[in-house]
Amino acid sequence: MVAPFRTWSGRLVARPWLLGFVPINSATAGFGVALPLLILFPLHGSWTDVAVAATLFNASVTLSSVLWGHFSDVYPRRRLFLVINYAGYAGIYLLLAHVGSFTELLVAYGVVGVLAPAGASASNLLILEKFPEGERAVAFASFQEMSMVGSIVGLLIGYFWTLGNGALGELLYVLSALALTSAFALGFGITEASRSLTTRQVARHTESLFSRIRPIGPLQNAVPFFPRRPHLRPRPLGRLTHWGREELHHELPLIMISSFLFTLAANLFNISYTPFLVVSGLVPASIFLVNLTNNFTQTLVFPVTGPLANRIGADRLVRRATYVRGLGYLVTGGFALLAFGRRDALLANVLVYALLGGAIAVYTTGSSLMLFRGLQRRDPGSLLGLNSAFGGAAAVAGAALSWALALVGSFRLVFFVSGGLLLASLPIWAAASLAYERRRPAASSAAVVPQGPEPPPAAKPH
């Protein structure tokens, strides 16, 4: 059933309506860079203010993910959810173009966090429902490609806009128009599927699940995914400890701990990175350029990560990517010790942040394969919910830690701590691999890596 996708163009755009996701990804990528710049320049805010805004945003995303997942199951109206999400973004971007205080920005940014999971749930389920089983791998690869192409376009728009001395507030008008374009394109360009699925179905399809847990945006976070709505029960810490004892000989707890440290370190680093670039003397156009190289490298590297995992193993892939990311954080901390000129600071950060972009693409594929492998013959709904809870907690904790260090520390301390956290996770990743080998010696001796989701094809010129 893959005949419609034999040409590269068919694989790049599995259905024409998937192009409707390009403008919204352009808008959100541009906004992810513009938001801290809006705090630091027009509002004359500080590193602390950026960290406070990120903490509120991450908390809003994590808490609202549970509600939007529940609403997606109860009300299978995918187009409506997408329109609410994208039109809501358009309205908030317009509002942010006129904010006059940091308090007003916090309220608007918190609403962005509340809306963010609506589109993630609806778009994922829409593809599951609109494509038959045999076409879903290519469909989700195409969806990811639209995301990456859109992100690059959004950052290019931000770069050229600010390079021409365009105001950040006026850039938000452009981003608002892009978000509204996607709202109209998807609201009127598709019909609801004849069948409806639930979020639990996502956990049973590798490609769908991969698109939900893949990091997105400048903060490189995934929207938390709860296939099963969490229930508040007595003694949650005791129950978690009991689960940990039961899983003592399984690799999943170790994978979750390592992923927690990775997300914690990534948030701590990325939230502080834009203020660091500003302090280093980079202008907004240069900051957009630095982020563009990160996304562009991800787009180039991501298609080869699947074959690479099959060749050298997902476990080794994760450890190498984590090591590279950790060293990249430490090198960036070293930049804070040097008296760079503006041009040298731009070149150094372009090179290092591009390397970090390639590493996150490699890490995502490897860690996802390890997670999928550990979920075999388990209850994926509950375990993925727990994994998302850890991820959401790490995102909030990383933002809060950035806030605390902004008050009492320095950029150098933040980047060294971030690198140290990543390097500290390496022995835990190794222990997870060892636990898997001990649990399944036959699989270890065969050295077979489970086939992951087909990575999206590299973007080609039209």
N, C-alpha and C positions, 0 to 999 in steps of 0.2 A: 504493500500500500504506500510505497514511497516514490512511485513514479512521478507525481507532480513536482518533485523536488530534485530532479536529477541535474539540472543546470545550477551553476553557482548562484545565479541571480534568484532562482527559486528557493535556494537554501538561505540566502541572505534575507529575503522577504517572503516568508512562507505564505502569507496572505496580505493583500494590499492594505487592509485595515490596521495591520501591525505598525505601519508607518505613522499612525496616529500617536504612538508612544514616543516618537522622536522629539516633538516640541516640548512635551512635559519634562523629559529627561534633560533637555537643554535648559529649561527654566530652573529646575531644581539644582542642577550642577552649578549654574551661574549664581544662583541664590546662595548656595553653600559657601562660596567664596565672598560674595558681596556682603553677607550678613555681618561677619566680624569686621569687615572694612567699614561698614556703615556705623558700627559702634565706635571704632577707633578714630575715624576721620570726622564725618559731619557731627556726630554726637560728642566727640572729644572724650570718649570713654577710655578705659584702661584694660590691661590684660585681665584683671580681676572681673571686670564687667563681662568680658567675653566668656570667661569660665562660668560665671553665674548664669548667663543665658544658655549655655550648653547644658548645664546641670538641669535647668528647668525643662529644656527641650527633650533631653534623654528620658527624664522621668515621665513626661507627658506621653512620649511614644510608647514606653514600656507599659504603662497602665492602660492606655487606650487600645493597645493591641488586643487585649483580652476581649474588650467590648466589641470591637469591629469584627473579630473572628466570630463571636457569637451572633452578631447581626447578619453576617454573611451566610450563616447556616439557617437562620430563621427567615430572612428575606432574600431570596436568590435573585436579586435585581442588580446584576453586575454593572450594566450601563449607568444606572442611577447612582450607584456608589462611586463610579469613576467620575461622573459629572460633578457630584458633590465635592469629591476630593480636588479635582483639577480647577473647577470654577472657584472653589474656596481658596485655593492657592492664589488664583488670579486676583481675587478681591483683597486678600491679605497683603500681597505684594504692593498693590496700589495704596493700601493703608500705610504700609511701612515707608512708602516714598514720602509721606507727609508727617511722620512722627517727629515730635519735637522734644521728647525726653526718653531717657533710658527705661523708665517705668512703662511707658506706652509700648516701647519695643518689646519688652519682656512679655507683656500680655499677648501681643500679636504673635510673637514667636512661640509662645506656649500653645496657641491655637493651631499653628502649623504642625506642632508635634502631635496634637490630638487628631488632626486630619490625616497625617502621613500613613498610618496603617490601613486606612480605608481603601486606598488605591492598591496597596500591596496585596491585600486579600482578594479584591475584586478582579484584578488583572490576572492573577495566578489561576483562580477558579475559572475565569472566562476562557482561558486557553485550554484548560483541561476539558471543559464542556464543549468547546467549538471544534476540537480536533479529535479524530478517532485515535485509538491506541497506537497504531502503526506510524502515525505522523507526529506524535507529541514530541519526540526527541528533537526533530528538526524545528518544530514550532517553538519550543523553549529556547533552542539555540538562536533562532531568529529574534525572539523577544529580547534575549540578552544582547544581541548585536545592536538592536535598536536602542537599547539602553546606553551602550558604550558609545555608539555614534552620536547619539543625542548629547551625551555628556561632553564629548569633545567639541561639538558645535556650540554648546552653551558657554564653555570656557573661551572658545575663540571669540564669540560675541563680546564677552566681558573684556577680553584682552584688547581687541580693536576699539571698543567703546572707550575704555579708560586711556588707551594710548592716544586717542584723539582728544583727551581732556574732557570727556563726557562725564557728567556728574553721576555719582552712584545712585542718587534718587531717581534720576531719569532712566538709568539702566533698569530699575525695577519696573518701569512702564513696559519696557521691551519684554522682560521676563513674564510679566503679567499677560501680555498679549500671546506669548508662546503657550502658557498654561491654558488660556482660554481657547486657543486653537485646538489643543488636544481634547478639551472638553466637548467642543462642537464636533470634531472629527469622530470621536468614539461614541458620542451621544446619538449622532444621526447616521454614522457610517456603518454601524453593525446592528444586528438584531440579537435579542436574547436567545440563548441556546434552547433547544427543545427539551433538554434534560438538565437537571440541577444536581450538583454534587456538594459535599460538605468539606470543611477543612480537614477532616480526618482522611479524606481521600488523597490529600496532598502528601501525607506521610507514606503513602503506598506507591508513589510514583517518583522514581529517582530524579528525573529531570525537573519535575515540579518542585520537589523539595529543595533541590539545589538552587533554584532561582529564588527561593525564599530565604535561604541562609547565606547567600553570597553577599559579602559586604558591598555597600553602595555609598556613593557620595564622598565629599571631601573628608568627612570623619571616618569613612570606611567602616560603617556600621551596617548590620542587617536589621531590618524591622523584626522585632521578636515575633515568634510564631508559636501559637498555642493550639495544637490540633484538638486538645481537650481542655475545656474551660477549667481553670484551677478552682478547687473548693477549699475554703478555709476550714481547717480541722484543728482540734486541740493538739497541743504539743507538736507543732510543725518541726521544730529542731530535733526533737526526739525521733520523729518518724524519718527525718532525713538521715540521722545517724544510724538508725536501724537499716535503712536502705543501703547505706555505705558499707555496713558490716556484711550484708547479704551479697554485695557486689565486690567483696574484697579481692576475689580472684579474677575479676573481669576488668577489661581495659576501659570501659565507659566512664567510670568516675575519674580516672586519670586524664582521659581526653577532655572531660568537662572542666577539670581544674586547670589544665594547660590552656584551654580556650579562654577561660576566665582571665588568666594572666595576660594572654595575648590581647584580648579586648580592653582590659584595664590599661595596659601599656599604650595601645594604639590611641585610646581616647586621651590619655594624659599627654601624649606627644602632639597629636593633631590639633587639639584645642589650643595648645600653647604655641603652635607653630606659626600661625598667621601674625599674632602679636610680635613674635620674635623676628619675623621678616620685616615688619614695620620698623621695629627698633634698629634693625640692621641697615636701614636706609632705603629699602626697596619701595618703590611707588606702586600704586594699585595695579597698573598694567603688568609690571614685573611679577607681582604676586599671582595674577591670573596665569601668567606664562609658566611659572613654577608648577602650579597645579595642573596645567595642561600637559606638561611633560610626564607627570605621574599617570594621568589617565591614558595618555597615548601609549605609554609603555605597557600598561595593563592590557590594552587592546591588542598590541603586538604579541605579547607573551602568552596571553590566556589560551589561544587556540592550540598551542603546543603542549600545554600542561597535561592534558589527558594522555597522549602518547608517551610523554616523559614519565608519568606516574606508572604506566604499564611497563616501562623499560627498567626503571631503577627502583620502583616501589614507592607507594604513597608515604610510608613511614619515613624513609630517608628524605623524600621530597619536603615533608613538613619540617624536619629538623634543619635542613639546609636553608630553607626560606626563613625560618625563625632566627637562625644564626645571622643571616645577612641583614635582616631587619634590625636585630639587636645591635650589630656593629654600625649600621646606618644611624641609629639613634645616638650612639656614643660619638660617632664622628660629628654629627650635628652639634652635640654638646661641646665638642672641641672647637667648633666655629665660634662659639661665644667667647673663647679665650683669645681669638685672633682679631687683629685690627684690619678687617677687610675694607677695601674700598667698595663703592656701590657696585661696580661692574664685576669685581672678583666675588663679591657676596652673591650676586645673581648667578654667576657661572657655577659656583660651588654648590649652591642649593638646587639648581636645575639638575646637576649630575646626581646628587645624593637622593633627591626626591624621586627622580626617574627610577633609580635603582630600587627604592622602596616600593614603587608602583609595580615593578616586575615581581618583586618578592611577594607582595600580597596576592597577586594572581596565582603564583605557584603554591603559596600556603593554602589558599582557599580550596583549590582542587585537591591537594593532598589531605588536608584535614577533613574535607567532606567525605572523601573515600574511606578514611578511617572510621568516621562516624557511621556511614552507611554499613560498613562491615560489622561494626559492633551492634547495630540494630537488628541484624538478621535473627529471625526466630524469637524476637522480643516483642514488647508492647511499644511500638514506635510513638503512639500518641502521647502516652505519659512521659516517656523518656525525652522526646523532643520538647515537650512543654517544660520539663525540668531544665534541659539544656538552654532553652530560651530564657528561662528565669535567671539562670546564671549569667547569660549574656547581657540581659537587661540590667542586672545588678552591677555587672562590671562596667557597663557604659556610664551609669549614674555615678558609680564610685570613682571612675577615672576622671569624670568632669569635676566632681567634688574635690578630689585630690589636687587637680590642677588649680582649682579655686584656692585651696588652702596654701599650696606652694606659691601661688601668685602673691599671697599676703606676706609670707615670711621667707620665701626662697628666691631663686633666680632661674632664668631659662637653663643655664648650665646644669643646675641641680635637677630640674624636671627631665631633661633629656638623658642625663646619666641614670636617673631612677627608672625611666622608661626602658632604656637599654638593659639595665640590670634585671628588671622584671622578665623581659623576654629571654635573656640568657638563663635565668633561673628556671624557666619552664622547660629547657632542653632535657634535663635529666628525667622530668616527669613524662615527656613525650617518649623518651627511650624506655621508661618503665612500662608505658602503655603498650609499646611494641612487644616488649618481653612478656607482658601478661597475655597478650594475644597468642604469642608463640607457645607459651606453656599451656594455654587453654586448648589450642588447636594445633598440635605439633604436625599433623598431616598437612594442614594448610601452609604452615611455615616451611616445611621441607619442599613443598611444591612451588613455593615462592610465586604464587599467583595473586595478582592484585585484582580485586573486583573491578569490573568495567564501570567507570563512572559515567556521568551524563556527557553526551557529546558536546564538546566545547564549540562555541559559535565560530563560524568561519571568519577569517581575517577580513577586515573591511577592504574593498577593492575600489579603485577609481571607476566612476561611471563614464 
